[in-house]
């Protein structure tokens, strides 16, 4: 791998060791850890988060992780990611994607962010999906969150109403093994190989 491609898949990890005000959350709590993952075209990144959750970030993706004492908060900035969430009823697992907040305690699901749509696929268990103000984690609607059960997909257009339907989630998540739903043979990028693995732990 060239240095340039290595950099695109690099993990930028910041261990919070001080009390710098710029890292404080809105509720005043200090994150245990802040990490950002980025992948280039055709790359995938497999990471084990400090809470035991396994995450796979697809190519051209970017995701930020903040581990708080009250919750595990991630923000999907672009692309899609697959999560096998470690069970912890005392700390919800929250993924912010566009204008949607996806909440889980321990389940298996995928979140995908496109310019005009947020998609959530639940493989096992269930997740709750609520509308939030852009760049916020606060609920924007008085309507209750939509529950997305195992085997279901939620599509949430930015200028429309979210819908939930039954889909073949196994086929739609084949990209993790290097296969695309529309390809039965090989990855779409010639340089795409097996996912690289990085394990991070809190010190």
N, C-alpha and C positions, 0 to 999 in steps of 0.2 A: 504494500500500500504506500502511495506517495505521501510525503509530509502534508501536502495540501488536503488530500482526502482524509488523512488521519485527524486533521484538525476539525473537519466538518462533523466528525462523529465523536469529538472529544466531550467529556463530561466536565462541566464547569461546576465545581463543588465549593461552597462557602460554608465552613464550620463557624457557627455563631459562638464566639468566645467572649464577646464584650457586651456592652449595653448601649451600643450606638443607636441613637434615636431613629435613624433612617431605616432600621430593621424592625422597629416595633410594629405590631399589628394594630388594627383599629381598636381592639379591646385592650391594648396596652401590654399584651403578653409577648414574650420574646420567643421566637421559634427555636426549637432545639437545633434545627438544621435547615439550610436552604440549599437546594441543588437545582441545576438546570441541565437538561439533556437536549442535544441537537443531533440530527442525523442528516446526511447528504442523500442525494438521489440514489436509489437502489440499495441503500443501506438499511439495516435494522439493528436496534440496540436492545439487548436483554439485560435487565437490571433487577437486582433484589434490593428493595428498599429497606431502611433500617427497622421498619415494623414487621418485616417478614413478607410483605406483599411482593409478588413478582410482576414486573411490568415489561411489555415489549412495545417499543416505539418504532413505527414504520418509517420508511424513507421520507426525506424532506419534512421531518417533523420537529417540533420544539415543544418542550413541556417543562414547567417549573414545579418543584416540590417544596412544600413547607410543612415540617413536622411540628405541630403544636401540642401542648399538653391536653387541650380539650378536643382536638380533632386533627385529622390528617388531611391537609388541603393541597390540592394540585390544580394547576391552571394549564389547560391545553391551549397553546398559542397557535399551533397549526398542525395539520396532519391528523394521524389517528394513532391510538394507543390501546393496548389490550391489558387488562388487569385481572390478576388472580389475587383477590383481596384477603389479607390475613384477618381473621375474626378478632374484633375487639369492640364489644358493645359500648364501652365507655368512651371510645374515640371514633366517631363516624368518619368514613372515608369519603371525601368530597372532591369531585372533579368539576371545575368551572370550564365551560367551553362556550365561547360566544355569549349568548344571552340565556344560557341554561346552566342550572346547577344540578349535578347528578350526585345523589347521596346513597351510600351503601355502608353496611357494617361488615359483612363478609360474604362476598359473592364473586362471580366471574362475569365480566362484561367488557365491551369495547366502546370507546367514545371516538367520534370522528368529527372534525371541524372543517367544513368547506366554506367558501366565501359567502354562500347564501343559505346554508343548511347545517344544522347539527343533527348527527345520527347517533343513536345509542342502541347497541345490541346486547341483550342479556342472554348469556349462555346458561348460567346456573343461578338460582336464587331470584332476587328481585332488587330493583333500584327505584328510587323516587326521583323524578325529574321536574324541576320547577323553573319558571321563567324568572330571570333576574335582570336588573339594570346592567347595561354593558359596562365591563370593567369593574363590576361590583360583585359581592356575594349576597346582597340583600334581595329578598323577594320583591318582585315588581307587581305581582298580581295577587288578588285576594282568593283566587281559585286554588283548590288543593293541588298538590303535586300529582303528576300522572305516575302511576305504578306500571313499571315495565317488567313483566315476568320472564322466566326462562323460556327461550324459544320465541321471544317477541322483539320487535324493532320499533323504535320511536324515530320519526322524522319530524324535525321542527324547523320549518322555513322561517327566516327572520321576519318576513312580512306576512305570515299566515298562521294558521292554527296547527298545532302539533297533532300527529295521528300515530296510533299504535296498531301494529298488525303482526300476524304470525308469519315467520320467515324461516328459511333453512339457515340457521345461524352457523352451523358447522361449515357449510360451504362458504359462507361470507367471511369466515375468519381463517380460511386456509392460507392467507397471505403470510401468516406466522411461520409456516414451514417452507416458504419460498414459492408457494403456488398462489396464483391469483384466481378469483372466482371464475374468470373468463378464460383461464389457461389451465390445461391439465398436465402440462409438461414442465415448464421452467419459469423462473422469475422473469419479469418484464425488462430488467436491466441486466446486461451481460456480465457486469462486475458483482452482482448480488450473490453473496455466498451465505454460509450458515451464520446465524446471528452471533455477534460478539457478545460476550458476557462480562458484566462488571458487577461486583458485589460491593456494596457500601455498608458500613456499620457506623453507628454513632459512638464517638469517643468522649 
